Amino acid sequence: MSDLASRFQTAVEDSKKLSKRPDNDTMLKLYAYFKQGSVGDVEGKRPGFTDLVGRAKYDAWAKLKGAAKEEAMQQYVDLVESLKTA
């Protein structure tokens, strides 16, 4: 496992232990970076207008389309680190 991949896994665990829940915009960023870093580009259909949460998650992830997995992983790690010190 690469150094970045291990730091990413550590950040995933750390994100579950944050002392304070991040605001919704930050949660969407975390979700998008996590999905892009672990799965890659968004796939499937955009959820319908009645699924507001699913639609927001899909849109946040879709904004990262084309971004390298490694870049998304690093962004995730950096964001979790900033939340731990906040």
Buried (B, 14 or more C-beta within 10 A) or exposed (E): EEEBBEBBBEBBEBBEEEEEEBEEEBBBBBBBBBBBBBEBEBEEEEBEEEEEEEBBBBBBBBBBEEBEBEBBBBBBBEBBBEBEEE
